[in-house]
Amino acid sequence: MSTGDAAAPAPAGAVGNHAAVFAALGDATRLSLLMRLSRGDAQSISALAADTRLTRQAITKHLQVLEEVGLVGGAKIGREHRYGFRPEPLAHAMSCLRSVAAQWDDAIGRLQVFVGD
């Protein structure tokens, strides 16, 4: 293993975008909403608030955060505003995590060579 195998650092803009996605996912309520939306069709705020202790206003605020980072998209259909899952930002964040994991794997491999394992 050579020391030049590690991936190049991500551009500053990409890091900021990934950080925003990770921050949005760092809230349990938002993560729960995203998981519910990822299972199927777009849902209304009322449907998302059903079976929870959250108000529609609270759900709306959480959805706005998810929408700002591109994880959900909303559309007005009749009188309802329906939100659906958008996987692209999550795929990019997963790519970032894979890059970090590869760097750690490379570092561990170099350490094993160094200690003679």
N, CA, C and O atoms as CSV, one atom per row, in Angstrom:
chain,resi,resn,atom,element,x,y,z
A,1,MET,N,N,0.837,-1.181,0.000
A,1,MET,CA,C,0.000,0.000,0.000
A,1,MET,C,C,0.874,1.234,0.000
A,1,MET,O,O,1.813,1.343,0.789
A,2,SER,N,N,0.569,2.142,-0.869
A,2,SER,CA,C,1.326,3.384,-0.900
A,2,SER,C,C,0.565,4.464,-0.178
A,2,SER,O,O,-0.652,4.382,-0.011
A,3,THR,N,N,1.291,5.482,0.251
A,3,THR,CA,C,0.631,6.583,0.966
A,3,THR,C,C,-0.141,7.465,0.018
A,3,THR,O,O,-0.914,8.306,0.479
A,4,GLY,N,N,0.023,7.321,-1.270
A,4,GLY,CA,C,-0.693,8.140,-2.239
A,4,GLY,C,C,-2.047,7.580,-2.614
A,4,GLY,O,O,-2.713,8.141,-3.484
A,5,ASP,N,N,-2.488,6.482,-1.986
A,5,ASP,CA,C,-3.750,5.859,-2.337
A,5,ASP,C,C,-4.968,6.592,-1.785
A,5,ASP,O,O,-6.079,6.382,-2.272
A,6,ALA,N,N,-4.787,7.438,-0.787
A,6,ALA,CA,C,-5.928,8.107,-0.149
A,6,ALA,C,C,-6.595,9.046,-1.141
A,6,ALA,O,O,-5.933,9.673,-1.968
A,7,ALA,N,N,-7.905,9.132,-1.045
A,7,ALA,CA,C,-8.670,10.003,-1.927
A,7,ALA,C,C,-8.358,11.458,-1.624
A,7,ALA,O,O,-8.037,11.819,-0.491
A,8,ALA,N,N,-8.458,12.291,-2.659
A,8,ALA,CA,C,-8.235,13.726,-2.490
A,8,ALA,C,C,-9.376,14.314,-1.677
A,8,ALA,O,O,-10.497,13.808,-1.726
A,9,PRO,N,N,-9.101,15.384,-0.923
A,9,PRO,CA,C,-10.175,16.002,-0.140
A,9,PRO,C,C,-11.275,16.537,-1.057
A,9,PRO,O,O,-11.017,16.965,-2.182
A,10,ALA,N,N,-12.488,16.501,-0.555
A,10,ALA,CA,C,-13.627,17.017,-1.324
A,10,ALA,C,C,-13.543,18.529,-1.409
A,10,ALA,O,O,-13.019,19.174,-0.501
A,11,PRO,N,N,-14.057,19.106,-2.501
A,11,PRO,CA,C,-14.082,20.564,-2.611
A,11,PRO,C,C,-14.888,21.178,-1.469
A,11,PRO,O,O,-15.814,20.555,-0.950
A,12,ALA,N,N,-14.532,22.397,-1.085
A,12,ALA,CA,C,-15.163,23.061,0.065
A,12,ALA,C,C,-16.685,23.130,-0.071
A,12,ALA,O,O,-17.399,22.926,0.910
A,13,GLY,N,N,-17.184,23.412,-1.266
A,13,GLY,CA,C,-18.636,23.491,-1.463
A,13,GLY,C,C,-19.319,22.164,-1.214
A,13,GLY,O,O,-20.403,22.117,-0.632
A,14,ALA,N,N,-18.683,21.071,-1.656
A,14,ALA,CA,C,-19.254,19.743,-1.452
A,14,ALA,C,C,-19.299,19.400,0.031
A,14,ALA,O,O,-20.266,18.806,0.507
A,15,VAL,N,N,-18.249,19.777,0.758
A,15,VAL,CA,C,-18.215,19.512,2.199
A,15,VAL,C,C,-19.362,20.245,2.886
A,15,VAL,O,O,-20.035,19.676,3.745
A,16,GLY,N,N,-19.586,21.485,2.520
A,16,GLY,CA,C,-20.692,22.250,3.104
A,16,GLY,C,C,-22.036,21.622,2.813
A,16,GLY,O,O,-22.910,21.585,3.679
A,17,ASN,N,N,-22.208,21.125,1.589
A,17,ASN,CA,C,-23.470,20.471,1.235
A,17,ASN,C,C,-23.653,19.185,2.032
A,17,ASN,O,O,-24.744,18.913,2.533
A,18,HIS,N,N,-22.586,18.394,2.150
A,18,HIS,CA,C,-22.675,17.157,2.931
A,18,HIS,C,C,-22.964,17.476,4.393
A,18,HIS,O,O,-23.780,16.807,5.026
A,19,ALA,N,N,-22.307,18.484,4.925
A,19,ALA,CA,C,-22.511,18.860,6.327
A,19,ALA,C,C,-23.967,19.249,6.575
A,19,ALA,O,O,-24.537,18.896,7.608
A,20,ALA,N,N,-24.565,19.966,5.641
A,20,ALA,CA,C,-25.964,20.370,5.798
A,20,ALA,C,C,-26.890,19.153,5.784
A,20,ALA,O,O,-27.852,19.096,6.551
A,21,VAL,N,N,-26.605,18.188,4.919
A,21,VAL,CA,C,-27.412,16.965,4.868
A,21,VAL,C,C,-27.259,16.194,6.174
A,21,VAL,O,O,-28.250,15.753,6.757
A,22,PHE,N,N,-26.012,16.031,6.638
A,22,PHE,CA,C,-25.790,15.312,7.895
A,22,PHE,C,C,-26.455,16.033,9.061
A,22,PHE,O,O,-27.008,15.385,9.950
A,23,ALA,N,N,-26.410,17.365,9.073
A,23,ALA,CA,C,-27.053,18.127,10.148
A,23,ALA,C,C,-28.565,17.922,10.120
A,23,ALA,O,O,-29.191,17.759,11.168
A,24,ALA,N,N,-29.149,17.929,8.931
A,24,ALA,CA,C,-30.594,17.719,8.817
A,24,ALA,C,C,-30.978,16.326,9.293
A,24,ALA,O,O,-32.027,16.147,9.911
A,25,LEU,N,N,-30.134,15.340,9.008
A,25,LEU,CA,C,-30.416,13.965,9.422
A,25,LEU,C,C,-30.104,13.721,10.890
A,25,LEU,O,O,-30.481,12.687,11.442
A,26,GLY,N,N,-29.419,14.663,11.526
A,26,GLY,CA,C,-29.035,14.516,12.920
A,26,GLY,C,C,-30.177,14.674,13.902
A,26,GLY,O,O,-30.006,14.423,15.095
A,27,ASP,N,N,-31.325,15.079,13.427
A,27,ASP,CA,C,-32.503,15.230,14.286
A,27,ASP,C,C,-33.380,13.992,14.133
A,27,ASP,O,O,-33.717,13.604,13.015
A,28,ALA,N,N,-33.745,13.379,15.235
A,28,ALA,CA,C,-34.521,12.131,15.196
A,28,ALA,C,C,-35.867,12.299,14.500
A,28,ALA,O,O,-36.305,11.401,13.781
A,29,THR,N,N,-36.525,13.434,14.704
A,29,THR,CA,C,-37.826,13.654,14.069
A,29,THR,C,C,-37.663,13.750,12.560
A,29,THR,O,O,-38.435,13.149,11.813
A,30,ARG,N,N,-36.665,14.502,12.104
A,30,ARG,CA,C,-36.453,14.630,10.658
A,30,ARG,C,C,-36.061,13.294,10.040
A,30,ARG,O,O,-36.521,12.953,8.950
A,31,LEU,N,N,-35.217,12.541,10.730
A,31,LEU,CA,C,-34.824,11.232,10.220
A,31,LEU,C,C,-36.037,10.318,10.118
A,31,LEU,O,O,-36.182,9.580,9.143
A,32,SER,N,N,-36.905,10.363,11.118
A,32,SER,CA,C,-38.125,9.556,11.098
A,32,SER,C,C,-39.032,9.958,9.937
A,32,SER,O,O,-39.575,9.100,9.241
A,33,LEU,N,N,-39.192,11.261,9.734
A,33,LEU,CA,C,-40.009,11.735,8.613
A,33,LEU,C,C,-39.432,11.272,7.282
A,33,LEU,O,O,-40.164,10.823,6.401
A,34,LEU,N,N,-38.126,11.382,7.144
A,34,LEU,CA,C,-37.478,10.974,5.900
A,34,LEU,C,C,-37.658,9.477,5.663
A,34,LEU,O,O,-37.903,9.052,4.534
A,35,MET,N,N,-37.540,8.688,6.708
A,35,MET,CA,C,-37.727,7.245,6.572
A,35,MET,C,C,-39.158,6.920,6.143
A,35,MET,O,O,-39.379,6.036,5.315
A,36,ARG,N,N,-40.112,7.629,6.704
A,36,ARG,CA,C,-41.513,7.407,6.308
A,36,ARG,C,C,-41.728,7.783,4.852
A,36,ARG,O,O,-42.403,7.064,4.115
A,37,LEU,N,N,-41.155,8.907,4.434
A,37,LEU,CA,C,-41.337,9.346,3.055
A,37,LEU,C,C,-40.597,8.451,2.061
A,37,LEU,O,O,-41.017,8.319,0.911
A,38,SER,N,N,-39.509,7.844,2.498
A,38,SER,CA,C,-38.730,7.004,1.584
A,38,SER,C,C,-39.419,5.677,1.275
A,38,SER,O,O,-39.000,4.961,0.366
A,39,ARG,N,N,-40.451,5.348,2.008
A,39,ARG,CA,C,-41.155,4.071,1.812
A,39,ARG,C,C,-42.203,4.100,0.708
A,39,ARG,O,O,-42.730,3.052,0.335
A,40,GLY,N,N,-42.511,5.269,0.184
A,40,GLY,CA,C,-43.570,5.268,-0.821
A,40,GLY,C,C,-43.879,6.631,-1.385
A,40,GLY,O,O,-42.998,7.469,-1.578
A,41,ASP,N,N,-45.152,6.828,-1.643
A,41,ASP,CA,C,-45.627,8.035,-2.302
A,41,ASP,C,C,-45.523,9.263,-1.412
A,41,ASP,O,O,-45.347,9.166,-0.198
A,42,ALA,N,N,-45.637,10.422,-2.055
A,42,ALA,CA,C,-45.646,11.696,-1.339
A,42,ALA,C,C,-46.830,11.717,-0.364
A,42,ALA,O,O,-47.882,11.130,-0.618
A,43,GLN,N,N,-46.622,12.408,0.750
A,43,GLN,CA,C,-47.653,12.476,1.781
A,43,GLN,C,C,-47.904,13.911,2.188
A,43,GLN,O,O,-47.029,14.771,2.082
A,44,SER,N,N,-49.115,14.152,2.655
A,44,SER,CA,C,-49.468,15.479,3.153
A,44,SER,C,C,-48.919,15.673,4.559
A,44,SER,O,O,-48.534,14.719,5.235
A,45,ILE,N,N,-48.894,16.920,4.975
A,45,ILE,CA,C,-48.443,17.240,6.328
A,45,ILE,C,C,-49.375,16.593,7.350
A,45,ILE,O,O,-48.917,16.086,8.375
A,46,SER,N,N,-50.666,16.609,7.078
A,46,SER,CA,C,-51.626,15.982,7.994
A,46,SER,C,C,-51.368,14.490,8.132
A,46,SER,O,O,-51.419,13.950,9.237
A,47,ALA,N,N,-51.091,13.824,7.025
A,47,ALA,CA,C,-50.812,12.386,7.067
A,47,ALA,C,C,-49.531,12.107,7.845
A,47,ALA,O,O,-49.458,11.136,8.598
A,48,LEU,N,N,-48.516,12.960,7.664
A,48,LEU,CA,C,-47.255,12.773,8.374
A,48,LEU,C,C,-47.402,13.047,9.872
A,48,LEU,O,O,-46.694,12.461,10.692
A,49,ALA,N,N,-48.324,13.939,10.217
A,49,ALA,CA,C,-48.539,14.266,11.630
A,49,ALA,C,C,-49.398,13.222,12.339
A,49,ALA,O,O,-49.374,13.122,13.566
A,50,ALA,N,N,-50.161,12.441,11.561
A,50,ALA,CA,C,-51.018,11.415,12.165
A,50,ALA,C,C,-50.153,10.412,12.921
A,50,ALA,O,O,-49.039,10.093,12.507
A,51,ASP,N,N,-50.677,9.934,14.011
A,51,ASP,CA,C,-49.987,8.940,14.854
A,51,ASP,C,C,-48.709,9.473,15.480
A,51,ASP,O,O,-47.843,8.689,15.870
A,52,THR,N,N,-48.573,10.779,15.584
A,52,THR,CA,C,-47.442,11.384,16.295
A,52,THR,C,C,-47.988,12.398,17.281
A,52,THR,O,O,-49.169,12.743,17.247
A,53,ARG,N,N,-47.132,12.864,18.145
A,53,ARG,CA,C,-47.519,13.918,19.091
A,53,ARG,C,C,-47.177,15.296,18.541
A,53,ARG,O,O,-47.367,16.304,19.220
A,54,LEU,N,N,-46.671,15.340,17.308
A,54,LEU,CA,C,-46.246,16.600,16.716
A,54,LEU,C,C,-47.401,17.326,16.052
A,54,LEU,O,O,-48.310,16.707,15.500
A,55,THR,N,N,-47.351,18.638,16.115
A,55,THR,CA,C,-48.356,19.443,15.424
A,55,THR,C,C,-48.005,19.531,13.945
A,55,THR,O,O,-46.876,19.242,13.547
A,56,ARG,N,N,-48.967,19.927,13.148
A,56,ARG,CA,C,-48.688,20.127,11.722
A,56,ARG,C,C,-47.646,21.219,11.534
A,56,ARG,O,O,-46.833,21.141,10.613
A,57,GLN,N,N,-47.655,22.235,12.391
A,57,GLN,CA,C,-46.661,23.302,12.298
A,57,GLN,C,C,-45.248,22.772,12.553
A,57,GLN,O,O,-44.302,23.161,11.869
A,58,ALA,N,N,-45.114,21.887,13.533
A,58,ALA,CA,C,-43.810,21.293,13.823
A,58,ALA,C,C,-43.342,20.431,12.651
A,58,ALA,O,O,-42.179,20.488,12.253
A,59,ILE,N,N,-44.254,19.639,12.108
A,59,ILE,CA,C,-43.921,18.813,10.940
A,59,ILE,C,C,-43.479,19.704,9.786
A,59,ILE,O,O,-42.504,19.399,9.099
A,60,THR,N,N,-44.192,20.798,9.574
A,60,THR,CA,C,-43.860,21.729,8.488
A,60,THR,C,C,-42.452,22.274,8.654
A,60,THR,O,O,-41.695,22.332,7.685
A,61,LYS,N,N,-42.089,22.675,9.867
A,61,LYS,CA,C,-40.738,23.216,10.103
A,61,LYS,C,C,-39.667,22.165,9.817
A,61,LYS,O,O,-38.638,22.479,9.219
A,62,HIS,N,N,-39.896,20.931,10.235
A,62,HIS,CA,C,-38.930,19.867,9.973
A,62,HIS,C,C,-38.828,19.585,8.469
A,62,HIS,O,O,-37.736,19.368,7.942
A,63,LEU,N,N,-39.971,19.590,7.791
A,63,LEU,CA,C,-39.958,19.360,6.345
A,63,LEU,C,C,-39.230,20.483,5.610
A,63,LEU,O,O,-38.562,20.234,4.606
A,64,GLN,N,N,-39.351,21.701,6.097
A,64,GLN,CA,C,-38.637,22.823,5.472
A,64,GLN,C,C,-37.128,22.627,5.547
A,64,GLN,O,O,-36.413,22.925,4.590
A,65,VAL,N,N,-36.643,22.127,6.681
A,65,VAL,CA,C,-35.208,21.860,6.825
A,65,VAL,C,C,-34.786,20.781,5.825
A,65,VAL,O,O,-33.766,20.921,5.150
A,66,LEU,N,N,-35.570,19.711,5.732
A,66,LEU,CA,C,-35.258,18.636,4.790
A,66,LEU,C,C,-35.335,19.117,3.344
A,66,LEU,O,O,-34.560,18.677,2.495
A,67,GLU,N,N,-36.265,20.012,3.073
A,67,GLU,CA,C,-36.412,20.551,1.720
A,67,GLU,C,C,-35.236,21.464,1.364
A,67,GLU,O,O,-34.779,21.472,0.222
A,68,GLU,N,N,-34.752,22.227,2.334
A,68,GLU,CA,C,-33.622,23.135,2.083
A,68,GLU,C,C,-32.370,22.384,1.642
A,68,GLU,O,O,-31.593,22.905,0.842
A,69,VAL,N,N,-32.164,21.180,2.146
A,69,VAL,CA,C,-30.985,20.398,1.756
A,69,VAL,C,C,-31.300,19.443,0.608
A,69,VAL,O,O,-30.431,18.685,0.178
A,70,GLY,N,N,-32.528,19.474,0.113
A,70,GLY,CA,C,-32.895,18.697,-1.066
A,70,GLY,C,C,-33.330,17.274,-0.814
A,70,GLY,O,O,-33.511,16.515,-1.765
A,71,LEU,N,N,-33.508,16.881,0.451
A,71,LEU,CA,C,-33.895,15.504,0.751
A,71,LEU,C,C,-35.374,15.227,0.517
A,71,LEU,O,O,-35.768,14.076,0.330
A,72,VAL,N,N,-36.183,16.259,0.525
A,72,VAL,CA,C,-37.601,16.120,0.191
A,72,VAL,C,C,-37.981,17.249,-0.751
A,72,VAL,O,O,-37.336,18.297,-0.795
A,73,GLY,N,N,-39.029,17.008,-1.490
A,73,GLY,CA,C,-39.576,18.033,-2.365
A,73,GLY,C,C,-41.063,18.122,-2.130
A,73,GLY,O,O,-41.730,17.112,-1.902
A,74,GLY,N,N,-41.577,19.328,-2.187
A,74,GLY,CA,C,-42.993,19.524,-1.944
A,74,GLY,C,C,-43.694,20.055,-3.175
A,74,GLY,O,O,-43.106,20.764,-3.991
A,75,ALA,N,N,-44.964,19.698,-3.293
A,75,ALA,CA,C,-45.800,20.199,-4.386
A,75,ALA,C,C,-47.213,20.376,-3.852
A,75,ALA,O,O,-47.709,19.568,-3.067
A,76,LYS,N,N,-47.839,21.441,-4.292
A,76,LYS,CA,C,-49.218,21.684,-3.873
A,76,LYS,C,C,-50.154,20.963,-4.844
A,76,LYS,O,O,-50.127,21.181,-6.056
A,77,ILE,N,N,-50.971,20.108,-4.268
A,77,ILE,CA,C,-51.947,19.365,-5.054
A,77,ILE,C,C,-53.309,19.662,-4.451
A,77,ILE,O,O,-53.652,19.180,-3.372
A,78,GLY,N,N,-54.067,20.457,-5.164
A,78,GLY,CA,C,-55.341,20.913,-4.620
A,78,GLY,C,C,-55.086,21.811,-3.427
A,78,GLY,O,O,-54.336,22.782,-3.527
A,79,ARG,N,N,-55.700,21.496,-2.307
A,79,ARG,CA,C,-55.489,22.287,-1.094
A,79,ARG,C,C,-54.349,21.754,-0.246
A,79,ARG,O,O,-53.942,22.396,0.723
A,80,GLU,N,N,-53.832,20.592,-0.600
A,80,GLU,CA,C,-52.789,19.964,0.200
A,80,GLU,C,C,-51.398,20.236,-0.358
A,80,GLU,O,O,-51.200,20.380,-1.565
A,81,HIS,N,N,-50.464,20.298,0.543
A,81,HIS,CA,C,-49.052,20.353,0.171
A,81,HIS,C,C,-48.504,18.964,0.476
A,81,HIS,O,O,-48.518,18.530,1.628
A,82,ARG,N,N,-48.022,18.264,-0.552
A,82,ARG,CA,C,-47.533,16.899,-0.378
A,82,ARG,C,C,-46.020,16.878,-0.560
A,82,ARG,O,O,-45.468,17.550,-1.431
A,83,TYR,N,N,-45.371,16.094,0.282
A,83,TYR,CA,C,-43.907,15.994,0.269
A,83,TYR,C,C,-43.476,14.588,-0.108
A,83,TYR,O,O,-44.082,13.600,0.306
A,84,GLY,N,N,-42.411,14.520,-0.905
A,84,GLY,CA,C,-41.862,13.240,-1.322
A,84,GLY,C,C,-40.357,13.204,-1.115
A,84,GLY,O,O,-39.701,14.243,-1.048
A,85,PHE,N,N,-39.829,12.020,-1.018
A,85,PHE,CA,C,-38.403,11.763,-0.780
A,85,PHE,C,C,-37.603,11.992,-2.058
A,85,PHE,O,O,-38.027,11.602,-3.146
A,86,ARG,N,N,-36.447,12.628,-1.916
A,86,ARG,CA,C,-35.491,12.813,-3.012
A,86,ARG,C,C,-34.161,12.199,-2.565
A,86,ARG,O,O,-33.517,12.731,-1.661
A,87,PRO,N,N,-33.745,11.104,-3.171
A,87,PRO,CA,C,-32.570,10.368,-2.682
A,87,PRO,C,C,-31.205,10.947,-3.070
A,87,PRO,O,O,-30.194,10.563,-2.483
A,88,GLU,N,N,-31.151,11.849,-4.030
A,88,GLU,CA,C,-29.855,12.303,-4.550
A,88,GLU,C,C,-28.914,12.859,-3.483
A,88,GLU,O,O,-27.759,12.434,-3.434
A,89,PRO,N,N,-29.346,13.788,-2.625
A,89,PRO,CA,C,-28.417,14.298,-1.607
A,89,PRO,C,C,-27.927,13.213,-0.655
A,89,PRO,O,O,-26.791,13.260,-0.185
A,90,LEU,N,N,-28.777,12.245,-0.374
A,90,LEU,CA,C,-28.386,11.150,0.507
A,90,LEU,C,C,-27.341,10.272,-0.185
A,90,LEU,O,O,-26.407,9.796,0.460
A,91,ALA,N,N,-27.493,10.058,-1.477
A,91,ALA,CA,C,-26.512,9.274,-2.230
A,91,ALA,C,C,-25.162,9.977,-2.229
A,91,ALA,O,O,-24.126,9.326,-2.094
A,92,HIS,N,N,-25.160,11.300,-2.377
A,92,HIS,CA,C,-23.906,12.058,-2.348
A,92,HIS,C,C,-23.260,11.990,-0.960
A,92,HIS,O,O,-22.040,11.869,-0.849
A,93,ALA,N,N,-24.067,12.066,0.085
A,93,ALA,CA,C,-23.535,11.976,1.449
A,93,ALA,C,C,-22.955,10.584,1.701
A,93,ALA,O,O,-21.924,10.450,2.360
A,94,MET,N,N,-23.610,9.560,1.181
A,94,MET,CA,C,-23.095,8.197,1.330
A,94,MET,C,C,-21.761,8.049,0.609
A,94,MET,O,O,-20.872,7.342,1.083
A,95,SER,N,N,-21.622,8.703,-0.515
A,95,SER,CA,C,-20.351,8.692,-1.254
A,95,SER,C,C,-19.251,9.320,-0.403
A,95,SER,O,O,-18.122,8.830,-0.378
A,96,CYS,N,N,-19.580,10.388,0.283
A,96,CYS,CA,C,-18.632,11.046,1.178
A,96,CYS,C,C,-18.202,10.092,2.285
A,96,CYS,O,O,-17.016,10.004,2.601
A,97,LEU,N,N,-19.153,9.379,2.874
A,97,LEU,CA,C,-18.834,8.419,3.932
A,97,LEU,C,C,-17.966,7.281,3.409
A,97,LEU,O,O,-17.050,6.832,4.098
A,98,ARG,N,N,-18.248,6.814,2.192
A,98,ARG,CA,C,-17.417,5.756,1.601
A,98,ARG,C,C,-15.987,6.246,1.405
A,98,ARG,O,O,-15.041,5.485,1.604
A,99,SER,N,N,-15.821,7.506,1.017
A,99,SER,CA,C,-14.489,8.077,0.830
A,99,SER,C,C,-13.731,8.128,2.156
A,99,SER,O,O,-12.552,7.781,2.215
A,100,VAL,N,N,-14.403,8.556,3.202
A,100,VAL,CA,C,-13.778,8.606,4.528
A,100,VAL,C,C,-13.415,7.194,4.983
A,100,VAL,O,O,-12.330,6.977,5.524
A,101,ALA,N,N,-14.309,6.238,4.769
A,101,ALA,CA,C,-14.036,4.850,5.157
A,101,ALA,C,C,-12.821,4.310,4.406
A,101,ALA,O,O,-11.998,3.601,4.985
A,102,ALA,N,N,-12.706,4.642,3.123
A,102,ALA,CA,C,-11.560,4.182,2.331
A,102,ALA,C,C,-10.259,4.776,2.869
A,102,ALA,O,O,-9.232,4.099,2.902
A,103,GLN,N,N,-10.303,6.032,3.286
A,103,GLN,CA,C,-9.108,6.661,3.853
A,103,GLN,C,C,-8.698,5.959,5.147
A,103,GLN,O,O,-7.510,5.737,5.381
A,104,TRP,N,N,-9.673,5.610,5.987
A,104,TRP,CA,C,-9.365,4.902,7.229
A,104,TRP,C,C,-8.824,3.504,6.929
A,104,TRP,O,O,-7.880,3.052,7.576
A,105,ASP,N,N,-9.414,2.824,5.958
A,105,ASP,CA,C,-8.916,1.494,5.582
A,105,ASP,C,C,-7.465,1.580,5.122
A,105,ASP,O,O,-6.641,0.736,5.475
A,106,ASP,N,N,-7.162,2.603,4.336
A,106,ASP,CA,C,-5.795,2.802,3.860
A,106,ASP,C,C,-4.855,3.069,5.035
A,106,ASP,O,O,-3.756,2.515,5.085
A,107,ALA,N,N,-5.274,3.907,5.971
A,107,ALA,CA,C,-4.437,4.225,7.131
A,107,ALA,C,C,-4.208,2.982,7.993
A,107,ALA,O,O,-3.099,2.764,8.482
A,108,ILE,N,N,-5.238,2.176,8.181
A,108,ILE,CA,C,-5.091,0.949,8.969
A,108,ILE,C,C,-4.149,-0.020,8.260
A,108,ILE,O,O,-3.327,-0.672,8.905
A,109,GLY,N,N,-4.262,-0.117,6.951
A,109,GLY,CA,C,-3.361,-0.978,6.188
A,109,GLY,C,C,-1.913,-0.546,6.323
A,109,GLY,O,O,-1.024,-1.384,6.475
A,110,ARG,N,N,-1.670,0.749,6.269
A,110,ARG,CA,C,-0.305,1.260,6.435
A,110,ARG,C,C,0.213,0.982,7.844
A,110,ARG,O,O,1.383,0.645,8.024
A,111,LEU,N,N,-0.665,1.125,8.848
A,111,LEU,CA,C,-0.267,0.852,10.230
A,111,LEU,C,C,0.078,-0.631,10.407
A,111,LEU,O,O,1.052,-0.964,11.083
A,112,GLN,N,N,-0.710,-1.515,9.807
A,112,GLN,CA,C,-0.426,-2.950,9.904
A,112,GLN,C,C,0.929,-3.281,9.276
A,112,GLN,O,O,1.677,-4.096,9.817
A,113,VAL,N,N,1.250,-2.656,8.138
A,113,VAL,CA,C,2.551,-2.872,7.504
A,113,VAL,C,C,3.650,-2.350,8.416
A,113,VAL,O,O,4.696,-2.982,8.561
A,114,PHE,N,N,3.413,-1.200,9.029
A,114,PHE,CA,C,4.417,-0.579,9.899
A,114,PHE,C,C,4.732,-1.447,11.117
A,114,PHE,O,O,5.895,-1.598,11.491
A,115,VAL,N,N,3.684,-2.022,11.739
A,115,VAL,CA,C,3.901,-2.819,12.944
A,115,VAL,C,C,4.250,-4.266,12.622
A,115,VAL,O,O,4.555,-5.058,13.514
A,116,GLY,N,N,4.201,-4.598,11.340
A,116,GLY,CA,C,4.602,-5.938,10.913
A,116,GLY,C,C,3.585,-7.006,11.177
A,116,GLY,O,O,3.956,-8.152,11.432
A,117,ASP,N,N,2.335,-6.682,11.129
A,117,ASP,CA,C,1.260,-7.660,11.372
A,117,ASP,C,C,1.120,-8.613,10.223
A,117,ASP,O,O,0.268,-9.500,10.256
